[in-house]
Amino acid sequence: MITCTAVQHVKPGREAEVERLMQALVHDVRAHEPGCSIFEFVRSQTEPGTYLVIEQYADEETFARHRQTEYLQRMLPRLLDCLETAPDLATYESVGERPAQEERRHV
């Protein structure tokens, strides 16, 4: 599993535009990328204009395909124009195996 985060600091007055762009991206990723199990866009409750993207991909290949999608490439210049600085990106990989989900039984 590959997990990525991106912190975005949006220029004042551009928040609504970023939210529209990112909501469209969330929709596209969820509709067209089955190897992406998580793609969330959230807003800070304490820091105005600060957002976080959380992404999780099955593997490096799936993540690489995401970065090459036409819809991501099309929206990135518009998104970057709305940000005060480049996003703060971080990438993580899973440690160990994911345990199989256990079936829960109600007593």
N, C-alpha and C positions, 0 to 999 in steps of 0.2 A: 504494500500500500504506500502511496505517495500522498502526503498531506501538504498543502500549501496555504500560506496566509499572505495577505496583502493589505497593509494599512494605507488608507487614502486620506490625505488632508486636502479638503476641497476649498477652493477660493470662495470667499464670502459672496453670497448671491448666486452661486452656481450649483447649490445643493439639489434643487429640483431637477436640473438637467442631468446631473450625475445619477440621481435616483432613477430617472427614466431610462438612461442608457444601461445602467446595471440591471434593472428589472427585465429589460429586453434580453440582455445577455443570460441572465438566470433562466429565462424561459427557453432560449435557444439551446443552452447546455443541457438542461433537463430533457428537452424533446429529442435531441440528436446525439447524445453521448452516453450510451448505456454503461460505459466503463467508469463514469464519474458518479460515485455514490453520494457525494455531498457537494453542493454548490450553493453557498449561502452568502447573502449580502446584508450586513447589519450596521446599524448606526449607534454611535456611542451615546450613552445616556448622560455622560458627564463632560464630554469635550465636544462642543459644537463644531460641525464641519468635519468630524472624524468618523470614518467608516472602516469596516473590516470585511474582507472577502475571505471565506473559508472554503477550500476545495479539497476533495479527496478522490484519488484515481486508483484504479486497480493495479497499475504498474507504470513504469517510466514510459513505455511505448504509448499507452493511453494518454498520459500527460503530454507527451510530445505531439500527438495528433491534435489535442485540444489547442495547443499553442499555434497550430497552423490553420485552424478553421477560418473560413472566409468571414464569418460574422464577428469573430474576435478581432481579426486584422482590420476589418472595416471600422469598428467602433473605437479601437485604441487611440488613434490620433485625436478624436473628439474628446475622449475621456481625459487624456493627458493634458489637453488644453484647459480643462476645468480644475486641475489640481495645482496646489501651491508648489509641490515638489514631486519628484517621481515616487511612486508607491514604494513603501518599505516591504520588500518581498522576503519571505523565508520559506524554505522547503524542508520537509521532514520525511523520514522513512520509518516504517513500522519496526518495532523491536520484537523479535520472536514471532511465533505463530499466533494467529487469532484463535482463541478457543471456540470450539463448536458451541452453538447455542444449545442450552439445555432446555428440554421441554419442562414446563412447570405444571405441576399437578395440584389441583385444588383439593384440599382435604375436607 
